[in-house]
Amino acid sequence: MRDRFRRTARFWAHALRFILLIWKVDMYLYQSRLKDQIIHSVKDVHVHAEQGVYADAISGMFNVPFGYSCDAIKQRISQTLNDLPFHPKDHFYSQEWFEASAMLLGRAKMDDGALLYVNSGSEAIESSIAMALEYHQRKGNPGKRKVICRKHSYHGATLGAHSITGRNDFQELRNSGYDTIRIHPPFAVTHQGKPLEPHSASDVENIILQSGPEQIACIIFEPVNHLKGMRQSGGEYLAGIRELCDRYDIVMITDEIVTGASRTGDFLNTHRFGVTPDIVALGKGISGGYYPASAMATSAKIASVFEKRGPWIPYSYSHTYASNPVSIASIHASLQVLEQVESSGQLSRLIGKAAGLTRELASNERIARIEASGLLIGLTLDERLGAAAGKKLEQLCFERKLIIRGEENWACLAPAYVMSEDTLTEAFEVLNESIDHL
């Protein structure tokens, strides 16, 4: 009875705050999406909110691979907040900084490379491009300043990241620092109302030669294209881009903010195909989603142009909260949990289950394409369902207490690595039912 009274009181307290917020309209919040309801709590892979309990099949925002109840990460963060919440950065560092960095570079297969910690995916992208430009400047090639990027892509929310992003709802933003060359992804898409033919590695080479290799600093892309329902770039294409970068002294940057931390099976998606970039942008899952943290990892080739003082590379690219003790603790703990999830077989079993469920769902005639890259599942809906079918599908799933991501004519899932096979099966059943109701 007492618990029931508390729940009722809590509900009316939230309702009163919401009513007062609406009534007093002299305050506004900028948001990319309008919100639906007040959230109460999260547990495991479920969200408890005003209108019920929802199964989260996109891991927060692709950033909570171990669910919401990972005590190992929570306890490490709590201990660090208590003992070392922050410190003057000009003179001091923590031992854990080196331990976490060695693990992260090792997993990226850049053991003899270098790391720069930042706070968000957008910052990791900005720092990666800045590093590519700095690399060529220090090599005596200041004319190499152009950035090759895809017409259909997403790289972040800052102005620099916007300037290399290609989205149907973004204008072709340009920042004076980034002179871009736009290429097509290696699969057919419709971009801003126009169909684009896929570009092969050979097509990309022709563009490089037309533009002048001596002017091109880097190429940046997502190995799994988020914006078209998680489209995987093929191994032959990735190897071809790697070869072109080596041939023309172009820095290869991969955006693995979504795909990194073993989301697609290997720690980096490109590792599945035996390819390692010169620079990789990491974020989201590397901290388990429990604390804002991201990183730029570079190969030994990139690090070689810098003077080294012991383990340090002097580089004036500083953010106040970057590499703070709590963020480092979250990364270190998350990498340790990842190793446990991998060694136990949990991750590989769930990837296998997702692959099987994806094959079964492919029989739905309303799906034009579906594929699973590890625990990234993406689909394209039949064009007869309309250009906004993906968004409608997201809403239908939400009404059935399942959280997915849908835009335009595509949708995707990114379940947590610790989701049970039963919960994953239920998520696919709800997804299939929702597709049938489009």
QUIRAPE-V654414 format. One line per field, one symbol per residue. ss: DSSP state (a for helix, b for strand, c for the rest). psi: psi as a letter, one per 30 degrees, with the letter a starting at -180 (. if undefined). A space follows every 10 residues. Layout:
ss=???
psi=???
This chain:
ss=caaaaaaaaa aaaaaaaaaa aaaccccccc ccccccccbb bbbccbbbbc cbbbbbccaa aacccccccc aaaaaaaaaa aaaccccccc ccccaaaaaa aaaaaaaccc cccbbbbbcc aaaaaaaaaa aaaaaaaacc cccccbbbbb ccbcccccaa aaaccbcccc ccccbccbbb bbbcccccbb bccbbbcccc aaaaaaaaaa acaaabbbbb bccbbaaacc bbccaaaaaa aaaaaaaacc bbbbbccccc ccccccccaa aaacccccbb bbcaaaaccc cccbbbbbca aaacccccbc cbcccccccc ccccaaaaaa aaaaaaaaaa aaaccaaaaa aaaaaaaaaa acccccbbbb bbbccbbbbb bcaaacccaa aaaaaaaaac cbbcbbbccb bbbccccccc aaaaaaaaaa aaaaaacc
psi=eeeeeeeeee efeeeeeeee eeejhgklkk kfkklelkke lkkcgkkjae gakkkjgghc hggifgaghj eeeeeeeeee eeeiellkff flllefeeee eeeeeeefhh egblkkkafl eeeeeeeeee eeeeeeeffg iffjfkkklk fjlkgaflee eefgkjlfgk likkkffjjl jklllglklk jhfkkkkkkl eeeeeeeeee fjfffkelkk lkfjjefhhi jkkleeeeee eeeeeeeghk kjkkjheefl hgegdlekef ffggkklekk klacffgggf kkkllkklle eefffkkkjb gkjkjiikke fkgleeeeee eeeeeeeeee eefffeeeee eeeeeeeeee fffjffkekk lkjbhjkklk lkffflfgee eeeeeeeefg hkjakklcgl lllilkfgkl eeeeeeeeee eeeeefg.
